[in-house]
Amino acid sequence: MHDTSHAATLVIPGYRSSTKAFSLALALQGGLFDLVDTETNTKVSVPSSDEEAEELVVKAGARNQWFDLKIDAREDFWAQILTPGHRYKICWQDDGKAPWAYRGEVHEDSPQRLSVRRLPRPIKFTVFEDADAPPQFSVSLAPTAEICHLSGEPRFGFKLQVVSHEEDVITVCLRKTPLKELHGLEEIAHVVDEEDEEVEWPYGIGCFDGKEPFPSDDMFEEFKPSVPYKRTFWLEKYDKGTSNGGELGVLDAGRSYKVDVSKTLLGAFSKWRRGSKEELLAGREKDKEERWNHNSGQIILEVSDPFTFKTI
């Protein structure tokens, strides 16, 4: 919000004050968005809803609020309006009537209406048949405790869990990713303090001179159906003997920090194949290169919500 001196109330279809969540289906039904089939360049007809737009109060000086917009094509609402194999975009409805806002937190008879700036970028997505759908993984990052002791005891870290929701084994090449070659904790977690300043973790850089050979077998990881891949990334005090650690030294006591999964970590799953390591890494190096050289295609990652922790 640009006016940080006054609170404002946003009247927006799709927002549910009871859960403080946002329903994309209700936003479409309430006239906030249009759904466009980009294959035919036509607006998709969406069944209407009698549910009234609810109000979201934005406090004076509040930070940006972000909401997840989720689509489950198996739900009846989406199954009736989406066609497998088609591409779509969701954009603001042209009439510009929603959302609207007024100053203050109490709805008066004639509230002072405020202008609402809508960013122009649409949401684009593709609907797949089940057989053609890309692999779907869930990526979860969570703290080992609510409190981080800067003394180092008890230990504190970030727990990573990755689960494949495919029926087949998916093998991922993890070379040059933080899951095999970690340079710093920023490759795992994006952390900001109470002033929204990003934490700068200790970072190490390595280099390799010459042509790199095909990755060794231990650079590949099998993700079996519903079997979690787990790692814990500990925050340590600086070790003068090894020059490792130092994460605890960049945090301040008595503060609260917010943590998101880093984009670098999400990029670690971009090179994948269906099948086991035994199948995909069999034969000569030339055979392996032929299997792995072409583009892997899309992979869908369902990412956990941000979390916070405090330091003492």
C-alpha positions in Angstrom: 0.0 0.0 0.0 1.5 3.3 -1.1 -0.3 5.5 1.5 1.3 4.2 4.7 -0.4 6.8 7.0 -3.9 5.4 6.9 -5.6 2.1 6.9 -7.7 1.0 3.9 -10.3 -1.6 3.2 -10.2 -3.6 0.0 -13.4 -5.0 -1.3 -12.4 -8.0 -3.3 -14.3 -11.1 -4.6 -12.6 -14.4 -3.7 -11.3 -13.3 -0.3 -12.6 -15.2 2.7 -12.1 -13.3 6.0 -13.0 -16.4 8.1 -10.0 -18.3 6.8 -7.9 -15.3 5.6 -7.4 -17.2 2.3 -8.2 -16.5 -1.3 -10.4 -18.7 -3.6 -9.5 -18.4 -7.2 -12.8 -20.0 -8.2 -14.8 -17.4 -6.3 -12.7 -14.6 -7.7 -13.7 -15.8 -11.2 -17.3 -16.1 -10.3 -17.4 -12.7 -8.6 -16.0 -10.9 -11.7 -12.5 -10.1 -10.4 -10.8 -12.2 -13.1 -11.5 -13.5 -16.6 -10.5 -17.0 -17.7 -9.2 -17.1 -21.3 -8.6 -20.2 -23.4 -5.4 -19.1 -25.3 -5.7 -22.0 -27.8 -9.0 -20.5 -29.2 -8.5 -16.9 -27.8 -11.9 -17.0 -26.2 -13.2 -16.1 -22.8 -14.4 -19.2 -20.9 -17.9 -19.0 -19.4 -17.8 -19.4 -15.6 -20.9 -20.2 -13.5 -21.9 -17.3 -11.3 -22.0 -17.2 -7.5 -24.3 -15.4 -5.1 -21.5 -15.0 -2.6 -20.8 -11.3 -1.9 -17.3 -9.9 -2.1 -15.7 -9.7 1.4 -13.4 -7.0 2.8 -9.7 -7.2 3.5 -8.4 -4.6 5.9 -4.9 -3.3 5.1 -3.4 -1.6 8.2 -1.4 1.6 7.9 2.2 0.8 6.9 1.4 -2.9 6.4 3.7 -5.0 4.3 2.6 -6.7 1.1 0.3 -9.6 1.6 0.6 -12.6 -0.8 -2.0 -15.3 -1.3 -1.6 -18.7 -3.0 -4.0 -19.2 -6.0 -4.5 -23.0 -6.3 -6.2 -24.9 -9.1 -7.1 -28.6 -8.7 -8.4 -29.7 -12.1 -10.0 -32.7 -10.5 -12.5 -30.6 -8.6 -15.9 -30.3 -10.2 -15.7 -26.5 -10.7 -12.5 -26.8 -12.8 -13.3 -30.1 -14.5 -16.4 -28.5 -16.0 -14.6 -25.5 -17.6 -11.1 -26.7 -18.4 -10.1 -28.8 -21.4 -7.0 -31.1 -21.2 -4.4 -30.1 -23.7 -5.4 -26.4 -23.7 -3.4 -23.4 -22.4 -5.2 -20.8 -20.3 -4.5 -17.4 -18.8 -6.3 -15.7 -15.9 -6.3 -11.9 -16.1 -8.2 -8.9 -14.6 -11.7 -8.5 -15.9 -11.9 -5.6 -18.3 -14.7 -3.6 -16.7 -12.4 -2.6 -13.8 -15.2 -2.6 -11.2 -13.3 -5.0 -8.9 -11.5 -4.7 -6.6 -12.2 -1.4 -5.1 -11.1 0.2 -1.8 -12.1 2.9 0.7 -10.2 4.7 3.4 -10.5 3.4 6.9 -11.7 0.2 8.5 -15.4 0.9 9.1 -17.7 0.9 6.1 -19.6 4.3 6.1 -22.6 5.2 4.0 -20.5 7.2 1.6 -16.9 6.0 2.0 -14.0 7.8 0.3 -13.1 5.5 -2.5 -9.5 4.9 -3.3 -7.8 4.0 -6.6 -6.5 0.5 -6.9 -3.6 -0.2 -9.2 -3.7 -3.7 -10.8 -0.5 -5.2 -12.0 -0.9 -6.3 -15.7 0.8 -9.7 -15.7 -1.7 -12.6 -16.3 -1.4 -16.1 -14.7 -0.7 -18.7 -17.4 -1.1 -22.5 -17.1 -1.6 -25.7 -19.1 -4.1 -28.5 -18.5 -2.7 -32.0 -19.1 -4.3 -35.4 -19.5 -3.3 -37.6 -16.6 -1.1 -39.7 -18.8 0.7 -36.7 -20.3 1.0 -34.7 -17.1 4.5 -33.7 -15.9 5.7 -35.2 -12.6 4.4 -33.6 -9.4 6.6 -33.2 -6.3 5.9 -31.6 -3.0 8.7 -29.6 -1.5 8.5 -28.8 2.2 10.8 -26.7 4.4 10.3 -26.5 8.1 12.3 -25.5 11.2 13.6 -28.1 13.7 12.3 -25.9 16.5 10.4 -22.6 17.0 13.4 -21.0 18.8 17.0 -20.8 17.4 19.6 -20.6 20.2 22.6 -18.5 18.9 24.8 -20.4 21.3 24.4 -23.4 19.1 22.8 -25.6 21.8 20.4 -27.1 21.2 21.0 -27.3 17.5 18.7 -25.6 15.1 18.2 -26.1 11.4 15.8 -26.3 8.4 14.2 -29.7 7.6 13.7 -30.4 3.9 11.3 -33.0 2.7 10.6 -33.8 -1.0 7.9 -36.3 -2.0 7.1 -37.6 -5.5 3.4 -38.1 -6.2 4.0 -40.1 -9.3 3.3 -43.8 -9.8 6.6 -44.3 -11.5 10.1 -43.9 -10.2 11.5 -40.4 -11.1 15.3 -40.1 -11.3 16.7 -36.6 -11.0 20.3 -35.4 -11.8 21.4 -33.2 -8.9 24.8 -32.3 -10.0 25.5 -28.5 -9.5 22.5 -28.2 -7.3 22.5 -27.4 -3.5 21.4 -30.9 -2.8 24.8 -32.2 -3.9 27.0 -29.1 -4.1 25.9 -26.6 -1.4 27.7 -23.3 -1.4 25.6 -21.5 1.2 22.3 -21.7 3.0 20.8 -19.0 0.7 20.6 -21.8 -1.9 18.1 -23.6 0.4 16.2 -20.9 2.2 15.4 -17.3 1.5 15.3 -15.6 4.9 14.3 -12.0 5.8 14.2 -10.2 9.1 11.5 -8.0 10.6 12.5 -5.1 8.4 12.3 -7.4 5.3 16.1 -7.3 4.9 17.5 -10.5 3.5 19.9 -12.5 5.6 23.3 -12.9 4.0 24.6 -16.3 4.8 28.3 -17.3 4.6 29.0 -18.4 1.0 31.8 -20.5 -0.5 32.7 -20.7 -4.2 34.2 -23.7 -6.0 35.5 -24.0 -9.5 36.4 -26.7 -12.0 38.8 -26.3 -14.9 38.4 -28.3 -18.1 35.6 -30.3 -19.7 33.4 -31.9 -17.1 32.8 -35.7 -17.5 29.3 -37.2 -17.3 28.1 -37.0 -13.7 28.9 -40.0 -11.4 26.0 -42.2 -10.3 25.9 -40.7 -6.8 24.9 -37.4 -8.4 21.5 -38.9 -9.3 18.7 -39.5 -6.9 15.7 -41.8 -7.2 12.3 -40.4 -6.1 10.0 -43.3 -5.5 6.2 -43.0 -5.1 5.3 -41.3 -1.8 8.8 -42.1 -0.3 10.1 -38.9 1.3 13.6 -37.6 0.5 14.8 -35.9 3.7 17.7 -33.6 4.6 18.4 -31.3 7.5 20.5 -28.2 7.0 21.9 -27.1 10.4 22.8 -23.5 11.4 26.3 -23.7 13.0 28.8 -21.5 14.7 31.9 -20.6 12.8 34.6 -23.2 13.0 38.1 -21.6 12.7 39.7 -25.0 12.1 37.7 -25.8 9.0 36.4 -22.3 8.1 32.9 -23.9 7.9 29.7 -22.8 9.5 29.0 -19.3 10.7 25.3 -19.2 10.0 24.4 -18.4 13.6 26.8 -15.5 13.6 24.8 -13.5 11.0 21.6 -13.6 13.0 20.7 -11.2 15.8 19.3 -12.2 19.2 15.7 -11.3 20.0 14.5 -11.2 16.4 12.0 -12.9 14.3 12.8 -14.2 10.8 10.6 -15.4 7.9 11.7 -18.3 5.7 10.7 -19.3 2.2 12.0 -22.1 0.0 14.7 -20.6 -2.2 14.3 -20.4 -6.0 17.7 -22.1 -6.3 16.5 -25.1 -4.5 13.4 -25.4 -6.7 15.6 -25.3 -9.7 17.4 -28.5 -8.5 14.6 -30.7 -9.9 14.8 -29.5 -13.5 16.7 -32.4 -15.0 14.7 -35.6 -14.6 13.7 -38.8 -16.3 11.1 -41.5 -15.7 12.8 -44.8 -14.6 15.3 -46.1 -12.1 19.0 -45.3 -11.8 19.8 -48.8 -12.9 17.9 -48.3 -16.2 19.0 -44.8 -16.9 22.7 -45.1 -16.0 23.3 -48.4 -17.6 25.9 -48.8 -20.4 28.8 -46.6 -21.6 29.2 -42.9 -20.9 28.0 -42.2 -24.5 24.8 -44.2 -23.8 24.1 -42.2 -20.7 24.7 -38.9 -22.4 22.3 -39.7 -25.1 19.6 -40.5 -22.5 20.2 -37.3 -20.5 21.1 -34.7 -23.1 17.6 -33.7 -24.3 15.3 -31.4 -22.4 13.5 -32.9 -19.5 10.3 -30.9 -19.8 8.2 -29.4 -17.1 7.9 -30.6 -13.5 5.3 -29.4 -11.0 6.4 -28.4 -7.6 4.0 -27.8 -4.7 5.9 -25.7 -2.2 5.2 -25.3 1.5 4.1 -22.0 3.0 6.7 -19.7 4.6 7.4 -20.1 8.3 9.0 -18.0 11.0 11.4 -18.6 13.9 12.8 -16.5 16.7 16.3 -16.2 18.0 17.6 -15.9 21.6 
